[in-house]
Amino acid sequence: MEMPGVRTSPDRPLVANAVSALADVGVDSGVTGWSAARDGGFVARDFGVPVIVLGPGA
């Protein structure tokens, strides 16, 4: 199965808000790339919704 790639600009409010929320609870997170299968590529491609991966190990 092929999954469409997605890249959400770090300038998007979604990214800035996620980084800010993590900082509020003492988590220092950088914005990086990640390669894995997930539905976000379909959501971004088909609906134009910006997506990020955020969670343990992400």
Backbone torsions as a table, in degrees:
resi	resn	phi	psi	omega
1	MET	NA	134.2	176.7
2	GLU	-99.4	136.5	178.9
3	MET	-111.2	134.1	177.6
4	PRO	-70.2	140.7	176.9
5	GLY	-76.0	161.1	178.3
6	VAL	-148.2	143.3	174.8
7	ARG	-137.5	116.5	178.4
8	THR	-100.4	124.9	-177.6
9	SER	-60.7	136.5	176.3
10	PRO	-61.4	-15.0	178.8
11	ASP	-80.2	-9.7	-179.4
12	ARG	-69.6	142.7	178.3
13	PRO	-55.9	-34.6	179.4
14	LEU	-57.1	-45.8	-178.9
15	VAL	-67.7	-49.3	-179.2
16	ALA	-60.0	-41.3	179.7
17	ASN	-67.3	-38.0	178.2
18	ALA	-66.0	-45.5	178.7
19	VAL	-62.5	-41.8	179.3
20	SER	-64.9	-42.7	179.5
21	ALA	-63.1	-40.3	177.7
22	LEU	-65.3	-41.8	178.7
23	ALA	-61.9	-36.1	179.5
24	ASP	-61.0	-27.1	179.1
25	VAL	-106.3	16.6	173.7
26	GLY	83.8	17.0	178.7
27	VAL	-102.7	118.4	178.3
28	ASP	-89.0	109.0	-178.4
29	SER	-120.9	139.7	173.4
30	GLY	-102.9	161.6	176.3
31	VAL	-92.1	120.1	-178.2
32	THR	-134.5	174.9	174.0
33	GLY	-92.1	160.6	-179.8
34	TRP	-151.2	138.1	-178.6
35	SER	-117.3	113.1	178.7
36	ALA	-167.8	166.1	176.7
37	ALA	-83.3	132.1	176.0
38	ARG	-162.6	163.8	-177.0
39	ASP	-79.1	-10.4	-176.0
40	GLY	-56.7	-34.7	178.7
41	GLY	-62.0	-38.5	177.7
42	PHE	-69.7	-41.5	-179.8
43	VAL	-62.7	-45.5	-180.0
44	ALA	-65.5	-46.1	-177.3
45	ARG	-68.2	-48.0	-171.9
46	ASP	-82.5	-27.1	-174.9
47	PHE	-121.7	-5.5	179.3
48	GLY	69.9	22.3	-178.9
49	VAL	-91.9	127.5	177.3
50	PRO	-68.1	142.2	-178.8
51	VAL	-131.8	153.2	171.6
52	ILE	-136.8	162.8	172.6
53	VAL	-108.2	124.4	-176.9
54	LEU	-144.5	119.1	178.5
55	GLY	166.0	-177.1	-179.6
56	PRO	-57.7	128.0	178.2
57	GLY	79.9	-4.4	-178.3
58	ALA	-82.6	NA	NA
